[in-house]
Amino acid sequence: MPSAPQTFSKSVRSAADIPLADEIAFATRESFGLHVLVARSKDGVCAVITDTDRQCVRAELVLAFPDHACLEDALALKAELDQVLDFINF
């Protein structure tokens, strides 16, 4: 029996679109074996990254925004993360 392919997805705005002084806040949550990361700058959501591995979503965020401070803030991004998960889990 073939194994299921690993699920990976990345959608980010260009790092050049976000001023270097801006911090990137992010939150992650696991849903049905998929880790979802939502990141936001002061101008709005700048990344939605999914993977089956929690460390990979964080690593992808850092790769996407290498010159920005990326700080976890689950409380501040609760609404955005809930919306993304509602969309994925419809």
Secondary structure as the mmCIF struct_conf table of DSSP 4:
data_model
#
loop_
_struct_conf.conf_type_id
_struct_conf.id
_struct_conf.beg_label_comp_id
_struct_conf.beg_label_asym_id
_struct_conf.beg_label_seq_id
_struct_conf.end_label_comp_id
_struct_conf.end_label_asym_id
_struct_conf.end_label_seq_id
HELX_LH_PP_P HELX_LH_PP_P1 PRO A 2 THR A 7
STRN STRN1 PHE A 8 VAL A 12
HELX_RH_3T_P HELX_RH_3T_P1 ALA A 15 ASP A 17
BEND BEND1 ILE A 18 ILE A 18
TURN_TY1_P TURN_TY1_P1 LEU A 20 ALA A 21
STRN STRN2 ILE A 24 SER A 31
TURN_TY1_P TURN_TY1_P2 PHE A 32 GLY A 33
STRN STRN3 LEU A 34 SER A 41
TURN_TY1_P TURN_TY1_P3 LYS A 42 ASP A 43
STRN STRN4 GLY A 44 ASP A 51
BEND BEND2 THR A 52 ASP A 53
HELX_RH_AL_P HELX_RH_AL_P1 ARG A 54 ALA A 64
BEND BEND3 PHE A 65 PHE A 65
TURN_TY1_P TURN_TY1_P4 PRO A 66 ASP A 67
BEND BEND4 HIS A 68 HIS A 68
STRN STRN5 CYS A 70 GLU A 72
TURN_TY1_P TURN_TY1_P5 ALA A 74 LEU A 77
HELX_RH_AL_P HELX_RH_AL_P2 LYS A 78 ASN A 89
#
